[in-house]
């Protein structure tokens, strides 16, 4: 018989925690202390609900070719029709944007129902800390990007604001895209709101966006100059990518802060936005020449 894939230790831990129904932080801490120095125990097969089993099937699907993966995912939906992970998989595997959008909408509809009401009241602002909500949050993220790509910026803004409202620490990094869209469509008050909310951000991408926002509103002011110098210190490759005649053709799979792949990631989205701001390209070019 083929070997049945087991759930990951992290998944098992989350399921064990959910099964305990802790009433206090002290109970949670005592349980975690009892696991210190020990392997994470496997979540018992006979304790798995249909939801757990469906999630495991979707996890297996990601390790298969798409055609076979989709069969696994359909099995998951037969077992548990409200499996958000299944709709996220189908959206990611779909080549036709319209069909992908429908899968995302289905996952979002289920997520809003399951994680609304009392759950929302209790966990609003901290959804990412509840791992079961992450497929729902990822559906929202993909859907927001779809709306933006389909020239529906107001819809994208609403989705991205909802994501930050659900998870104020923004583990997905939604704010970087949101700030660019707000800048592009002159939503200055909202830009200032989220820029203030995440004022501690010090990586290149938010710094370049803040520099452009300052230039848009103040010209080459001391503040704009300072933001741009800080940004260029964080990533020296971004100006050349923005000044190129065309943006990068595709997104990098991974990147590190300060490297050329980060520059490609930013330019992929921001290339046309910088060109919308009168004088911004000449301003950027002058700084690049000064550095040389």
N, C-alpha and C positions, 0 to 999 in steps of 0.2 A: 504493500500500500504506500502511496506517496506520503511524505512527511508533512504533517499539518503544521503550518506556520503558527508560531506562538506570538502573542502580543509582546510589544517591547516592554522592558522594565519600567520605563517612564509611564507608559499607558497603564500597566498593572498597578503602579503606585497611585496614580490618579483615581483608578477604579476602587482601590482599597480605601482611599481617603473618603471618597463619596459614600461608600458602603457603611462607614462608621457612624455617620450622622452625628458628628460632634456638636455638643451644645455650648461649649466654651472653648476659648483659646487654650486654656490649661489642659483640657482633654486632648486637643490636637497636639500640643507640645509633648504630652506624656506618650502619645502614640508614636510620634516621630522619634523620641528618645529611645523607645523600645526597639527601633530598627537600626539604631546607630551601630556601625561596625558589622552589620549583617547584610547578606545579599537581599535584595528586594524580593519578597515572596511572590510567586506567580498567583495571579488572580484565579481562583478555582473555576474550572470549565463549567461545573454544574451551577455556579453562581451567575454566569453570564446571562444577561437578558438578550432579547432579540436585537435590541439596539447595539449592545456590545458586539454581538456576532456579526451584525451588518457592518459595523465599523472595521472589524477585522478583515472582512471580505474586501472592503475598499482598500485597506492597507495592502492586501495581497495584490490587488489590481494594479497598483503603482509599480509593481515589480514585473509586470507582464507586458507583452506587446499590446498596443491599444485595442486591437480586435478582441483579444482574449480578456483584456482588462475590462472592457465594457460588458462582457458576459458576467464576470464576477460582480460588477456593480449592479446589474439587473437582478442578480440573485440577492444582493443586499437589499434592494428596494422591495423585492417580493417579501423578504423576511421582515423588513422594517421600513414602511413607505415614507417615513419622515426622517430618513437618514440624510442629513445635510451634507455630510462628507461625500455621499454618492453624487449629489447634484453639483458639488464643487468639482469632483473628478470629471463628470460629463462635460461641464463647461470648459475645463482646461483641455480636454481631449478633442473638443469640437472645432472643426475648421471653419464652419459657417457662423459668422458673427450673430446672425439672428437667432440661431438655435442655441448658441452659447448664452445669449442674453436671457432666453426663456429658462434655461437651467438655473442661472443665477437668480432670477426672479423667484423661482420655486424655492430654492434654498433660503432666500431672504424671507419669503412669506412664512415658511416653517419656523425660521429663527425668531422672527418677531412674535410669533404666537407662543412658542415654547419659552422664550426668554423675556416675555412681557410680564405684566401684572406684578405679582409679589416678587418674582425673581428680579425684575427690573428695578423695583423700589429698593431692594436689598443690595444689589450689586452694581447699580449704575455708577459709572466712573471707573470700575475695576473689572471689566469683563475679561480682559486678557488673563487675569489671575485665576479665572475659572476656565480651565483648558477645554471643557466641553463647548464653550462658546466660540472657540477660535475658528472653526469652519464657517460659522455664520459671519464673523468679522471679515474673513477672507473673501466670502461671497460679496459682501458689501464693498470691499476694496476693489475687486475686479469689476464690479458693476459700475462703481464711480469712474474708473478708468475707461470703461466702455462708453459711458455717457459723454465724457470729455472728448474722447476720440470721435464720437458721433456729433460733435459740435452742439452739445447740450450742456454748456458750462454751469448753468444755474442748477440743473439736476445733479451734476457732479459735486458742486459745492455743498448742496444739501446732504448728500450721502457722506461726504468727507467730514462735514460738521457733526453728523450723527455718530460717526465712528469715534471722533474725539470726545463727544459727550458720553459715549458708552465706555470709553477707556481713555481717561484723561492723561495717562502716562504715554499714550501713543506709541506702543511697542512696534507698530507696523511702519512708523515713519511717514504717516499720511500727511503730516503738516508740511513737509517739503513740497509736495505737489500742490496741496491746498493753497499755500502762500503764493506760489507761482500763478495759479489760476486767478486768485484774488487780485494780484498785481495786474495781470493781463486784462482783466475786465473791470478795472478801476473800482474795486470794492475796498476803498482805502480804510474805512472804519473797521471792517472785519480783518483786514490785513494787520492793522495795529493791534487789534484784540488778540489774535493768535501769535503775533510776533512777541507781544508782552507775555503771553502765557508760557511761551517756550524761549524766554530771553536768555536762558543759559546755554542754548545751542552754540557750539563753537566750531563746528566742522565747516568745510568749504561751501557745501551746497547752500545752507541757510545764509551764510555770510554773503555770498554773491547775490542772493535774492534780496537781502536787506540793502546791499549797496545799490542795486538797480532801483529799488523802491525810493531810496533817498534821492537818487539822481532824478528820477521821474518828477518828484515833488519839489526839489530844491536846486536842481542843476548840480554842477561840480562843487558842492558846498564842502566845508570841512568835514561834516559828518559823512557825506557820501565818499569822500576821499579816504577817510579812516576805515570805513567798512570795506572798501575795495582793497586797500592795502592789507588788511587782515585776511581777506578772502584769498588774495594772491599768495600770501604767506602759507596758507593752508593747502592750496593746490595751484601750482604754477602752470599746469597743463590746460586749465579751463579756458583762459582767454583765447588761445589759438583755436580751440575747438569751436568756440562761439563765433570767432572771426572767419572761420572757414566758409566757403561759399554754400555748403550744404551741411545739414546735421549728420551725425553718424547714422548708418543704415539700420543698425540693430542694437539692442541693449546688451551689455555684457552680462554674463551669467553671475559673476562674482566681481567684487572690487574691494580695495582697501583704501582707507582715507588717505588722500594725497596722491594717489596714483593716477595713471592715465585712463584707466577703466572708469574711475569715479568721474573723471572729466567727460568721458563719452556718455555716461549715464545722465549727467546734468545737461549736457548739450543736446541730447536726444529730445528732451522736453522743452528746454529753455531757449533753444536757438532762435526760433521765430519770435519769441516774446521780447528778447533783447532788441530785435530789429524793429519792433513796434514803437519803441521809445525814442523820440527824436533826439539825435545827438549821442545816443548811448554807445553806438559802435565806434565813433570817433574818439569818445572819451576812453573807452576800453583800449582802443588801439594806441592811444597816446601813452597809457600806462605800460603797455607791453613794450613799446619802444624805449621808454625810460629805463625799464628793467634791463634791456639789452645793452 
